[in-house]
Amino acid sequence: MLNTPRILTPLPGPESEKIIKRDTGVSSPSLIKEYPLVIKRAEGMFIEDLDGNTFLDFMAGIAVTSTGHCHPLVINAIQKQSQDLLHICGTDFYYPAYTDLCKKLQSLAPGNKDWKVFLSNSGAEAVDGAIKLARFHTKREHILAFEGAFHGRTYGALSLTDSKPVQKNGFGPFLPGVYHVPFGLRADEIVALIKKSGLELESFAAIFVEPILGEGGYIIPPDEFLPQLREVCNEYGVLLVADEIQSGVGRTGKFLAVEHWGVIPDIITLAKGLGSGMPIGAILGTDEVMSWPPGSHGSTFGGNPVSCAASLATLALVENELMDNARKMGPYLLRRLSKLETKYKCVKNIRGKGLMIAMDLYQDDQPSHDAAYQFEQKCFQEGLLVLGCGEYSVRLTPPLIVQKSQIDIAVDIMETVLDGLSDE
Ligand SMILES: Cc1ncc(COP(=O)(O)O)c(C=O)c1O
C-alpha cells in the first residue's frame, strides 16, 4: 500500500459511487456517513478506497484503531486464536484469553487496588453494566452525568448522554434518576446545584464522567475538576466512574486520561482502542465495588476469545511503544497546529493531551459548525481523514503509531484546505 495520500478520481470515484447507490435504502438511515468514503482495505496509517484513492487516517475509525490498521501482531493474534476457538461464552466457561486480558487490565489500572474486570462487546454495553454495578453496590438510585457528555446509545448509556439532541429526540422516556450538570463546574457549585434541585448527594450511586469530553467537543476540564469530583464522591459515598472509552488505552499518552490528574476512580469503562478494531469493552471495578453475585451480570459474546487475543496484542504494543509515541507525537502535532492558529483567523483553541487533539473553526469571528464541516469535507477531498466533534470542533485522533513525517503531511493538507476556505 502507498505511504502517502493520493487522490486519483473525483470523490467518490465510480466504484465507490456504485456501493453508495447500492447502500441507499438498505442500511438504516440513522447512520451518519460523515463523507462518501468506501473502503477497500487499510494498513497502518493509510486507507485505500474502492477506486484506488489513498487517504491518510487522522481519525482511526473514531479513535479505535490504536495500533494502526491491521497491525501484523494483532492480525497474527486473531489468526492464531481463531484457529483454536471462536466462541464458548465467558459468562459460563473459562478460556485463557479472557483470564489473561483481565489480568493485563488489572495490571494497567491505576493505584494500589485489586481491580476486577468484566468484558463486554462495546462501549455502551460497558457503560450500562457500570450503571448496574454502581446501583447494585451502593443500593442508591440516582446518577449524575455531565452536559455535553456522550456515553453511548443503549438506553442506560443514552440516558447519561447529553451530546447532540438528535441522539435523544423521540426516544424517551429514559432511565429515571439521571441528572446532568455543566462539565467542568467547581465541586461546591455541583453540590449546590444538586441541593437546589431538592436532592441529597447521599441518594447518588455514581458520578459518570469523561475525563476529557469526547464527542461533546474534546473539552479538557480545569485541573481541579477531577480531583474535586473525587473528593465529593469520597465525602458523600458516591462512586466515581471514569468513562475512558474514548480517552483510555494510551490515547492521551497515559493508559487512562484520569492519570493526568492523579485521580483513581472506583469504576472504569473502556472500549474503542482496546481491541484495535475488534469489538470489545471492559468494566473495571475495585475489588470492593465489583462484588455482584454469579448470574447478576453476563454476556454471550462479551470477551469473545478472538477479541481478547486482539486486545492482548494491542495492549502489549500500547504498553511497550505506543503510549510513549503518543506522548512524543502529541506535542509535535500541537506545535505544528499552533502555527495554523497564528496564520489563519478561522483556527482557534488548539488543545489536547497525547493524541487526543482538537481545534475550533471560526467564521466571521464566531465559532462555526459550517466552517468545521467544510474543513472536514475538504480534508477528505485532499486525502486526509478527520472528524468533527462538539458544535464547531474538528478532532485529530490518528492511530498511536503516527510518525512526524505523517503529521507534517497532515498539517500541510490542512494548510491547503485552510487557504481554500480563506479564499471563499
Ligand atoms: C466516551 C464514550 N463512551 C461511550 C461510547 C459508546 O461506545 P460504543 O459506540 O462502543 O457503544 C463512546 C463512543 O463514542 C464514547 O466516546
The ligand as an SDF file (V2000), in Angstrom:
LIG
                    3D

 16 16  0  0  0  0  0  0  0  0999 V2000
  -16.7980    8.3420   25.9730 C   0  0  0  0  0  0  0  0  0  0  0  0
  -17.6310    7.3190   25.2400 C   0  0  0  0  0  0  0  0  0  0  0  0
  -18.4140    6.4890   25.9390 N   0  0  0  0  0  0  0  0  0  0  0  0
  -19.1670    5.5530   25.3430 C   0  0  0  0  0  0  0  0  0  0  0  0
  -19.1800    5.4210   23.9690 C   0  0  0  0  0  0  0  0  0  0  0  0
  -20.0330    4.3680   23.3240 C   0  0  0  0  0  0  0  0  0  0  0  0
  -19.2370    3.3590   22.7860 O   0  0  0  0  0  0  0  0  0  0  0  0
  -19.8210    2.3680   21.6830 P   0  0  0  0  0  0  0  0  0  0  0  0
  -20.0480    3.1670   20.4480 O   0  0  0  0  0  0  0  0  0  0  0  0
  -18.7560    1.3110   21.5360 O   0  0  0  0  0  0  0  0  0  0  0  0
  -21.0920    1.8120   22.2280 O   0  0  0  0  0  0  0  0  0  0  0  0
  -18.3930    6.2730   23.1930 C   0  0  0  0  0  0  0  0  0  0  0  0
  -18.4080    6.1820   21.7290 C   0  0  0  0  0  0  0  0  0  0  0  0
  -18.0860    7.0990   21.0130 O   0  0  0  0  0  0  0  0  0  0  0  0
  -17.5980    7.2580   23.8450 C   0  0  0  0  0  0  0  0  0  0  0  0
  -16.8330    8.1060   23.1520 O   0  0  0  0  0  0  0  0  0  0  0  0
  1  2  1  0
  2  3  1  0
  2 15  2  0
  3  4  2  0
  4  5  1  0
  5  6  1  0
  5 12  2  0
  6  7  1  0
  7  8  1  0
  8  9  2  0
  8 10  1  0
  8 11  1  0
 12 13  1  0
 12 15  1  0
 13 14  2  0
 15 16  1  0
M  END
$$$$
